[in-house]
Amino acid sequence: MRDHTKLRAFELSDELAVLIYRATLKFPREEMYGLTSQMRRAAISVPSNIVEGCARESQVEYVRFLEIAFGSLRELHYQFGLSKRLGYSDEHGISDCDSKIVETEKVLGALIRSMRKH
C-alpha cells in the first residue's frame, strides 16, 4: 500500500478542494444544486481518488484511479472557468484557484506519466 500523504499531487488536490469550497460559498444561492454542487463534487473527487488508488495493490488499478482523479480535475478546471465567465468568483479567489488547478494538473499528470513507465 502507498501512503497518499507523501504525494505532492494529493497535497495540492487537498488544498484545491478547500479553496473550491471557500470560493463556492459566495456563489449565488440558486446555484446551490447546480454549479456549486458540481464543482464541490469534482474538487473532492480528485484527492479522494488519489487516496483510493493508493489503497490498491496493483499498479494498474493505482494508475486507473489517478486517471479518474485527473479527469475530475479537468472537469473542475472547466467548471471554474465557467464560474469566472459568469462573474461568480472574486479576483482574489480566481488567481488562487487558477494557479492551484494548473499546478495540480502538472504534478498529477507527471505522476501518471511516471507510473505508466513502470
Helices and strands as residue ranges (DSSP letters): G 4-6, H 8-24, G 29-31, H 35-54, H 59-85, H 91-117
